[in-house]
Amino acid sequence: MKVSKSSSTSKASKTAKAKTKASEVETKKIFVLDTSVILYDHSAIQNFQEHDVAIPITVLEELDNFKKGNDIKNFEAREFIRFIDKLSAEHRLQEWLPLNGKNKGYFKVLMDESADIDAMAIFGDKNDHRILNSALSLKQEKPDNKIVLVTKDINLRLKARALNITAEDYETGKIQDVAGLYTGNDTIEDVSPAVISELYEKGECEPEKALQQTPTDNHYFILKSFKSSILAFYNAAEKKLERVDKLTSFGVKPRNAEQAFAIHALLNPQIKLVTVQGVAGTGKTLLALASALEQRREYKQIYLARPVVPLSNKDIGYLPGDIKSKLNPYMEPLWDNLKYIQNQFAESSKEYQKIRDMVDLEKLMITPLAYIRGRSLSNIVFIVDEAQNLTPHEVKTIISRAGENTKIVFTGDVYQIDTPYLDSQSNGLSYLIDRAKNHPLYAHITLLKGERSELANLANELL
């Protein structure tokens, strides 16, 4: 029988498509999620496109231990449990259930922890190793699928790879290029002396006179000509380039250009959200607190907060005393900065007494972040120190609490992470800097030079 060329081509095309489809089925991935992923993002199982997602039964057991409490991780646990309850409805969780949404895969709870390789026999009896056994059992059951364990626990990833299980970090929300993270300021060389003179005399000029392209909203510049230089700010509301003066904030003077930019942003009433990033000793917390005190008449209260990173993985509940006593060890750095500002003045001065009165009258308060959910914060300055120890969801929760006439400031160092399941790419501060840039209500400054002391600089530079 003679086959026409077009018929032969059509058959070849169908065969190729069939092979491609078969190949897609063979290489379809099944992602096994660890507890750390759920506590980081309760909606994680929706973020794996067409691939299937599985949860070991041990993860549900661990989430049961996190469902009570006021921390964000407790909220994440509760939301995930509700989602699974709604998803399963009248079905059994041991079955593959379709995830709602276009081009979504299926979901299942893994009950079987038996496989030819026993992680608990190798590493010991521990929940992490039960999760590894679930992944090993699934890999044995589904040899044609690629099984991937997704966890934010680095050590668990290493153990998985030792057992020949593909293991990955949870990538959703991660910043790919931390080294190229937005800094908030630039230095522009060879600016016309006439432009610098205009900024000095008039205080503003058209941005195109000094810049080749429209800058990011609320961006800062060091403009240099052959003989002089000036600090400038692109006003997002006025679309003008404005001069930045080195302002003193409640006795604290900026010691470099970046600190002058930070104080300008912190005192600017048009900017409601500020992030200040920098290594230890650059003055992040000090500038934020001093600027808040400088604006005490514009706001009813100043709130200071830091994420509580439990000692030895123990919650603060085991510490003696009331909530204030429990928090004091974690909040000492904030008190240190407050004492530094207070000591800029004589004990008999009005400013010294004013700070003491603000603390006594709770106009200046140190508060735990755990109790912020559900609140509406109006007419306050809210300073969150060590924000790199927050998840993106925690940062979002804090900002969403802002009411009328509220300013929120996040400070931290994205390279100094104290929590086990975050890194420089996935922490809330990096996420916020990357997402909020070029918004008219937002400004960011990266502080580069340590100003605490020459000894502190030695540690940052040499050790």
Secondary structure, DSSP 8 states (H G I E B T S, - for coil): ----HHHHHHHHHHHHHHHHHHHHHHT-EEEEE-HHHHHH-TTGGGSSTTSEEEEEHHHHHHHHHHSSSSSHHHHHHHHHHHHHHHHHTTS-TTS-EE-SSTT--EEEEE-----SS-HHHHH-S-HHHHHHHHHHHHHHH-TTSEEEEE-S-HHHHHHHHHTT-EEE---TT--S-STT---SEEEE-S--HHHHHHHHHHSEE-GGGT-SS---TT-EEEEE-SS-EEEEEEETTTTEEEE-----BTTB---SHHHHHHHHHHH-TT--EEEEEE-TTS-HHHHHHHHHHHTTTT-SEEEEE-----GGG--GGGSSSSHHHHHHHHHHHHHHHHHHHHTTS-TTSHHHHHHHHHHHTTSEEE--GGG-TT--B-SEEEEE-SGGGS-HHHHHHHHTTB-TT-EEEEEE-TT---STT--TTTSHHHHHHHHHTT-TTEEEEEE-S--S-HHHHHHHHH-
